[in-house]
């Protein structure tokens, strides 16, 4: 009954905001399309642009649909640009749940009263979203953790009863996706069920606050000595799946540019630092904060950390494999050098397009995407837009774009938007190119070879001492097999002598290799390379 009521509300909301005519236009001809045409005659709100109508509908349907729209906005390889741009404006604004409920959840998770853990606790939340809300407090020292005394912290609490709501709405989304896939002319291309499944994964990841805490901890470890980025410390003894306690970070939202300017922040340096932080996360570590909107980014105004970025909310992160990083870095550098043939070859080498794809044909398609941008000043070129156009063009060649790369592209657009808001004259390509060149040299040049040898040294150190025994065992086994298969002792003796000569040569080669290898490691360890 509840499901029918929810479906009815969805249909009414779509009618109210003039979304039904858009649905009718994508349906295959038939009775359903004819019936919807009649209903559309009475639909208000049809004068607004289609992207705005979709955004208003999702906002009216509630926070879960808002989040779905936010995730869907990352699929610019599938959506028209006007719809993707409008979905990117969706804001996750939800009224907070009661102070009493918040206290109960925290005490239940920590297993003790609020007063036993905190010297003070602000019951009024400082932020509230669809999945969780945040309170401030001051920790009380314990026998185990005397260093906690008077530490200012932020307490994030999962919204109660959120799981059944999410499960119900996602089930409806799957049903709607199936209908769209069957009845829409563009249904197969838009991959509605795959998009809902991707959203399902993101949302369930956000429901586990321990996962978010672990993501934050990993990024903090990478940037612990950075003079550009700060990430809150997690208090692991106070972290649970529905409540986490972290270091309180003091700063101003990066969206409050007037306040930052008044405080004397250098916007040009801030923009360049933001680009460097992002590309370092992507190419140095292959692990990046993928929800970088102004609500999650602050700037420190404390004297000792003035002008540093502060990252918050790590429910959504992206992870790239070594092959992903190699592919992206080499592609970007090929773009910088306008080497479109190399871009095409990289697509084929990576297995992203069928092996029988003609390099010249793919090269021409990529040139048509990229060349118009190079006729503009570099500061007007958007890496994110170029990447998006490339993804869209790749569909013609049956390329399946990986989810982690669409997440990267969405985050890159966010970073570009923030950076150019701070410094309209920012030359993003000029800022990013040295970082990419340094990474490629480190990974694929002589430094990469040396680092690879150092990384594999423990394995070789374990294998080399066993080589004589393995060779002797092989010799004995060969000798036994030859004795069984041959009738005369003379033949066996000849075979053994031949095998022994081979073994001597193999042992000599192995010892020479081991000596050269160990000498190389010694030279590397002494820093003489």
N, C-alpha and C positions, 0 to 999 in steps of 0.2 A: 504493500500500500504506500509506504514511504517512497519507494522508488518511482511509482507512478506519479505521486504528487510532485516529486523533484523534476521528473521529465516534463510535467505540465508547466512547472514554473520556468524551466529552461525555454520551452516553446513560447510561452507568453513574453518572456524577456527578449527573445530574439524578434518577436513581432513588434514589441514596444519600441525597440531601437532600430527598426528598419533593416534587420539582418536577413529576414526571410527572402526578400528579392535577390540578395546575393546568393543565397542557397539555391534558389530556383534556377538561377542562371548557370549553375554548374551541374545541375541534374541532367540525366539523360532524358530524352523525350519519352513521355508516357503519361499514365493517369496521375501519378504522384506530382509531376511537374504541373499538370493542368490544375489540379486541386490547389496547389500552393500558389498558383497565379491568381486564383480567385481570392484567396486569403490576403495576398499582398496588396490588393486594392484598398484595403482598410488600414494598412500598416502605416503608423506615423514615423517620423524621423528619417525618411528616405532621402531628404535633401542633403544630409551630411555626407562627407567623403566616406568611402567604404572602409578605409582603415580606422577612422574614428568611430564608425558604427560598431566595428568588431571590438575595439578597445572598450567602449562604453558597455557593451553587452557583457564582456568578461568581468569588468569591475562590478556590475550589478549582480552577477552570479556568485560573487564571494571570493574569499582569499585563495581557495584552491584553484579556481579557474584563472585568477590573476596570476598565480605562480606558473600555471600551464602556459599562459600567454607570454610570460617572461622567458620561459625556456624555449617556446616556439619561436620567439624573436631571434634566437641564435641560428635558426635554420634558414639563413638568407640564401642558401643554395637552392631552396625549394620555394620560398615565398616571393611574391612581387615586392619590389622595394618599398612602395608606399605603405603596405600592410606591415612589413617588418619594422619600418621606422616608427609607426604608430604603436605597435606592440612594445617597443623598447621604452615607451613612456609610462608603462604601467607601474604604479607605485603600490607597494604592499602595506597599506595602512589599515590596521585592525584595532578596535578598542581593546584595552587591557582586560584581563580577567581579575576577579576580586583580590584584594590584599590578603584576606583570610585564606583563600584557596592557595595563594602563592606561598604563604607562610607554612601551611600544612604540607604542601609538596616538598618544600625545602627540608623541613624537620623530618619528614618521613624518609627522604633520601639520605640525609646525614645521620639519622638515627639518634638525634639529640635535639634539645630545644634550641631555638635561634640564639637565645642569650648565652648559651654555653659555647657557641662557636664565634659569635660576633660581638664586639664591644658595642657597635651600633649597626642598625639595619634600616635602610630606607624602604618602607613598605610601598611607596609610590614608585612604579616602574619608570625608568628613564627612556625606555624604548619598548615598543610592542609591535610584533609582526604576526603573521598567520601561524607560525610554528612555535614561537617562543617569545618571552619577554625578559627584560634585563632590569635588575635592581643593583644599587650600590650598597656597600657595607664596609666595616672595618674589622679585621680579624682579631681574635683573641689568641694570645700565646698559649701553647700547650707544652707539656713536659717533653713530648717528642719533638715539637717544633717551636722552640723558644724564639726563633727568628721571625715567626709570624706576627710578633707583637706590633699592633697598630698598623698593619699593612692594609692599605686601601685596595679593595677588590670589587670586581663586578660579578654578580651571580646571575647566570642565565638559566631560566626555568622553562621546561617544555610545557606547552599549553595543554591543560587536562582534557581528556576525551577527544583529542585530535585524531587519533588513529581510526576510529569508526567513521568519522566524517570523511577522512581522506579515502579510506577504502570504498565507501559508498560512491563518492564523486568520481573516483578513478574507474570504478566498474561502469558507471554511466558513460564516461569518456570512451571506454573500450567499445561499448554498444554503439555510440554515435560514430566512432571511427569505422566500425564495420559497415554501418549504413552508408557513410560517405564513400567508402571504398567500393561498394557495390553499385551505388546510384549515381555517383559523380563521374563525369567524363575525365576529370583530372585526378580521380581518386587514387589510382595506382601510382602516379608520379609523386603525389604529395606524401605517400606512405603514412597515412594517419595512425595506423596501429603501431608502427615502429616509433613514431613520435610520442605517442602515449606511453609506450613501454619505457622509452628513455626518460620521460618525465617521472614515471613511477619509480624508477631507480634513483633519480636525484632526490625525490621527495622522501623516500624511505631512508636514504643516507642521512638527510637532515634530521630525521626523527631520532637518530642515535647521537646524542651530544658527545659521547665518548669518542666517536669517530671525528667529530669536529675538533675536539680537544687534541686528538692525536695529530690531525692535519696541522693545527696551529703550532704544536710542539716541534714538528719536523721542520716547518718553515723557520721557526725561531732558531733552531739549531743551525740552519744554513746561514742565517743573517745575524748571529749573535754578536759578531764583531763589526757589523756594518755601521757606517756613519750616515747612512741614507734611509734605512728602514728599521722600524721597531715593531715587535710582535709581542703580545702579552704572554707572560709566564703562566702556566697552568699549575694549580695546586692539586696534585693528583690524589692526595688522600681525601679531598673533598669533591672529587668528580665522579659522577654516575651517569647512567644512560639518559636520565631526564633532568639532571641538575649538574652544572659545572661551575666551578669557581676559578676565576682568573685574575691576574693583576689588572688593576684599574689604570687605564691609559688616559692622560690628560691632553687634550688637543682641541682644535677647531675643525669642523667638517670642511673638506676641500671645496665643497660647494659654496661656502660663505666667503667668496673672494674679496668682498669689501672689507670684512673684518681682518682677513689675512694681510691685505694691502696696508691697512691702518697699523697693523702690528709690525710692519717692516719686512715681511717675507719677500725674498728675491724670487719672483715668479719665473724668470728665465732659468735659473738654476733648478727650481722645483720641477719644471717641466722636463728638463734634461735628465734629472735624477729619476723621475718616474719612468721614463722610457728605459733607462739603464736597469732599473730594478726589475721591470717586466721581462726584458730580454735575458737578464741574468737568470731569473727563475726558469724561463723556458729552456734556454740552451745550456746553461751551466748545470742545472739540477734536474731539468725535465719534470718539474713539479711546481705548479703555479696557482696562485689565488685567482679563481675564475668568476668571482662575483664582485668586481671592482667598480661598483657604483658609488656616488658621493656619500651615501649613508654609511658605507663600510670603510671609508678612507678619511683619516684625519691628519692634521699637521701639528706637530708639537711646537709649543711656544715657550717651553721651559728653557731657562738660560743654557743649561748643559747639553740640551738636545734640540736647540732651536732650528726649525726648518726641516726636521726629519719627517718622513712619512710614518704613519701608524696604520697598520692593517688590522681589520676586525672581521669577524664572522667568516669562518672557514668551512661552512657546511658544504660548499661546492668548490672543489679544486680539480685541476686538470693534471693528468700525468701522461708523459710522452716516453716512448721507448727510444733506445739509441737509434734505431732505424728511422723513427719519426723525426728525431732531431737532425740526423744527417740529411734526410730528405728536405726538410724545411730550410735549413741553413744553406745548403747548396742551391736550392731553388731561389731563395732571396738574393744570394750573391749573383746568380745568373741573371735575375731581374735587373740588379744594379748595373750589370755590364751589358744589358740588352742582348744577351745570348739566348735567344728563344729556342734554338735547336737543342742547346744543352738542357733547357727546361723540359722539352719534349722527351729527350733521351732519359732524363731522370724519372719521368712518369712511367716510361716503359720498363726501366731497370727496377723500379720499386714494385712492379707488378700491379700498379693501379689501373693500368689499361691493358687490354688483351695484347698478347705478344705479336699478333699479326697486324697491329695498328701501324700504318705508314707514318714514319717519323716526319716526313715533309708535310703531310696533311695536318698532323697535330701541331707542328711548328707554326703553320699558317694560322690555325685557330688561336693559338696562344699569342701570336704577334698582333692579331686583330684586337685582342683584349688589352694588351699592355701598351702598345705603341702610342695610342692617343694620349695616355697619361704622361709620356715622356716629352710631349710638346709643351707641357705646362712647366712653370717653375717648380723645382723639387719640393718647396714648402707647401705647395698645393696638392701634392700627390698623397693619397691615403693608401698605406700598405693594406689596411683592412679591406678597403673597397677593391683593390687589385686582387687580393686573395679570394674575395667573394665572387668577383667576375670569373676568376679562373675556375672556381668550383662549379659555377653555373655552366661554363663552356664545357667542362669535363663531362657533364652528363651526356653530351652528344657521343662521347667515346666510351659510354657504359662504365664510367668510373663510379665506384661506390665510395663516397666521402666518409671517412672514419669519424665517429662521434667526438673523439678527443680533439680532432682538428677543427671541427665546427665550433666547439667550445673555445678553442684557442682563437679562432677568427672573431668570435663575439667579444672575447676579452680584449683583443687587439683593438677593436673598434672603440670599446670603452676607454682604453688607455689613450688612444689617439684623441678622442673627444675631450678627455680631461686635460691632456697635455696642451692641446691647442686653445682650450679655454684659458689656460694660464699664460700661454705664450703663442699668440696667433701667428708669429713669424717662425715658429719652430720648424726646422728642417728635419723631419722624422727620419728620413732615409740617411741623411748625413750623420745623425746621432746614432742610428742603429748599426750602420755598416762596420765601423771599427770593432764593435762587440762581436758581430758575426764572423768577421775575418779572424779575430783572435781565437774564437771558439773553434773554427774550422782548422786553423793551424795547430791548435792544441789537440784536437781529436784525430785529424787526418794527416798531419805533417810528422816531422821527426819527433816532436815532443809526444805526439800520440803513440808513435812506435815505442819510444822509451818508457812511457807510462804503462803501455801494455805489457812490456817485458817485466817491469817491476811488479805489476799486478799478478802475472803468471809465475813469478819466481818461486813462491812457496810450493806451487804444484810441481814444478820441475825439481825442486830440492827434494821433494818426496819421491818422485819417480826415478831420478837418476841412480840412486844407490841400489835400486832393485833390478837395474838392467842386466848385470852379469848373471844373477839368479834366473831371471826370465829367459835369457839366452841359453843358459845351461839346461833348463827344463825343456826348452824347445828342441835342443840338440838331442837330449835323451829320448824324447818322444819320437823324433824323426828316426833315430837309430832303432828304436823298438819296432816301429812300423816297417822299416826296411828289412829287419831281420825276419819278420814274419812273411814278408812278400817275396824274398829272394831265397834261392836254394843253396847257393854256394857261399862259403866263408870269404872267398876272395872278393866277390862282388860287394859283400857287406863292408869289407875293409876299405875298398876303394871309395864307397859311398861315404863312409865315416871320415876318411881323410879329406874328401872334398867338402863335407859339411864342416869339418874342423877349420879348414882354410877360410871358409865363408865366415865362421864364427869369429876367428881372429880378426878378420877385416872389420866385422861389425863392431866388435869390442873396441878396436883401435879408433874407429870413427866415433863411437859413442864417447870415449874418453876425451878425444880431441874436442868434440862438441861441448862436453861438460866443462872442460878447462876454459874454452873460449867464452862459454855462457857465464861461468862464475867470475871470470876476469871482467866481463862486461858489467855484471852486477856490482862488482867491487868498484869499478870506475864510476858507475852511476852513483853509488852510495857516497863516494868521496866528492861528488859534485864536479868531476873532471869530464864534462861532455858539453 
